[in-house]
């Protein structure tokens, strides 16, 4: 397995690599967006120890440039609190981790990424909405949507299986992952933000199934001005509660 280690100066940032049978290529972090073009790289490791802000920017830039391989940050234990979903990484490894743990995490990351990879190489297009899983971008009527990483992942996950209803717990498990400690309220917040960014004409693509969860609803052929003016049922519930006091 070939690894790409992006680090500015600490070539021994992860000593366990010297004890594992991997081919490791080392490049400066600033060259990361060029280095990831190597199709033989199985995992990209970003040295985040000691320079969290720069490492976060590097990870986000690499992911935005269409990296399909797992992206893993190398961190010190004291730095774990700074890592969040907006880093766009698949996992993290402590710089003090032993060979067995490093090997297990790398193997799991590669297998997990293979299972999560889109079944096709083409973008997902539904009506005026286009989702490109390789560049992590979504466009509505040709205009890019300013989505966060998790908003994009949620939209893509639902759009890949239109009509299927997912509970909030299912979405937390499949989009946020098993190790996420937040509650189901997180899903509601992200759905609300997604609808706001899709706008009045397309917000109903994210449908609510009462007491169950959410689904992706493709627009019908007769959706026109009337559909554009329709109000989501959650909005009606809010108005009714206000009127009834």
N, C-alpha and C positions, 0 to 999 in steps of 0.2 A: 504494500500500500504506500503510495506516495503522498507525503504531507508537505504543505507549504506553510512555513513559519514566518510571520511578518513581525519583525522586531527591529528597533533602531540600533540597539547596541548589545543587548544581553543575549548572547548566543546560547548561554547555559540557563535560560529562564526556566526551562522544564528539564531538569537533569534526568528524569526517568526515560526520556527519549533515547538517550545513549544506550539504554539496556534493552531496547525493543528493536525488532527486525524491520524497521520502516526506513524508507528513503526520504530524507528530510531536505527540502530546499529552503534556504533562508534568503529573505529579501527585506529591504526597508519597508516600513509600513506605508510610506507615501507612494510606493510603487505597487501597492496592493491591487489597484484596479486594473493594472496591466498584467500582473502576475497570474491573476485568476483565470486568464484566458487559456491557460494550459489545460487541455481536456483530460490529461492523465492525473491531475491532482484530485485525490479522494477526499481530503479534509483540509480546510484552511484554519490555521491557528493564529490568533492575533494576540500579541503580547500587550496586555492591558495593565500590567503591574507598574504602579508608579505614575501613570499618566492616563487617568480614566477618561477625561474629556476628549483627548485626542483619539484614544482607542475607540470610544463610542462613535465618533465621527467617521473613523475608518471603517468600522463594521457596517454602519448605515450606508456609506458610499459603496462598499463592496456589494452589499445586498441589492442596492438600487441598480447596480450595473449588471444584474442578471446572474449572479452566482447560483449555481444549482447544487454544488457540493455543500456539505455541512460546514457551518461557521462556528468556531469555538473560541471563546475568550480565555486567556490565561490570567489568573488573578491571585492575589494574596488573600488570605482568609479575612483580614481586616477590611478588605475592599468589597466584600460581597454585598453589603447594603446598598452600594451605588448601582448595582446592576438591575435593569428593568426591561420590560418587554420592548421598549423603543430602541434597544440596542440591536434588534433584528438578528440575534444569534440563536443557534440551535441548542447550545449547552455551554457550560463553563468547566474549567478544570483548575484546581488549585496548583500553584507552582510547586508545592511540596508533595503532590500526589505520587504514589509509588507506581511502578511499572504495571502491576496487575490492574489497578484502578484506571490508569490512562488507557491501557489497551481495551478494557471493557467499555469505557465511555466512547472511545473512537469507533469501536465496532457497532455499538448501539446507535450512535449518531448516523453512521452510514446506512444501517438497515432501516432506521426510522425515516430517513430522508427518501430512501427508495420506495417505501410504502406510501409516503405522502405525496410523491411526485405525481403530477397530472398524467392521466392515461394517454393523453394525446399531446402533440407538440404545438397545436394551434391555440389561439386565443379563444376565450369564451365570449360569444356575442349573443346578446339577448336584446332585441329591439334596438334602442339607441345606446345601449350600454355595452362596452367592450372591456374585457378583463384579460390582461396579459400576465400569465403566471411567471414568465421568465424575467420580465423587467419590473415586476411588482407594481404595475401601474393599472389604473382603471380610468376609462374615458367615457364621458356622457355627451353624446352628440359631438364628438371630436374634441371636447374640452377635458383636460385632465382633472380628476377629482383629487383634492388634497386629503388623502386618507392616511391615517396612522397605520403602522404595521399590522396591528390586531384588527383594525377596521377592515383593512384589505383582506386579511386572512378569513375573517368572518363572512365578508361578502363573497369571496371566492368559494368558500366551503358550501354556502347555501346555493350559489348559482350552479355549482357542479351537479347538484341533485335537486332540480326544480320540482316543486310540488310535494316533496317529502317533508314531513313535519319533524322537527327536532325539539326535544325538551331543553330547558335551560341547562340541566345537568349534562345532557349529551353534548351540548355546544361547549360547555366548560371543559369537558374531557377531551373533545376532539380538536378544538381550536386553541384553548389555553394550555392543555396538557394536564397530565395526572398530578404534577407537582405544584399546581397553582393553588394557593391557599385562600383566594378570595371567594366571595359568595356569588349566588346567581344574579344578584343585583348588577354585577358587572356586565352581564349579557344585555340586560335591559338598557343600561346606559349606552353601550356601544350600538345597539339597534337604533336608539333614539338619535344618536349622532349620525349614523349612516343615513337614516331617513332625511335628516336635515340637509345633508350634503347632496343627496340624490334630488332633492327639491320636490315641489308639489306635484309635478307631472310624473315622477318616477318613484316617489316614496313608498307607494303601495306594492312595489316589487318585494319588499320585506313585509310579508303578511303575518298577522297575529292569529294564532289558533287558541281561542280562549281556554284557559286552565291547562294548556298543554305546552305551547312554546311558539316557535317561529318557523316559517317556511319561505322559500323563494317562489314568488308568483310571477311568471312571465306575463307581460302585457298581452291582452287579447287584440285581435285585429280591429275590433270596433271601438277600441279605447281612443277617444278623441278629446274634444274640448270638455265634454261632460266628465270624462275620466280624469282630466287634469284638474277639474274643480272639486272632485270628490274628496271627502275628508276621511282619514283613517278612523277606524272604529275607536281606537284609543283616544283620539281627539274628541269624539262624540261623548265618550264616557266622562272625560274631564269637564266638558261643557255642562253635562247633565248634573254632575256633582256640584258644580258652582251654582247652577240655578236652584237646586234643591237645598243649597246651604249646607 
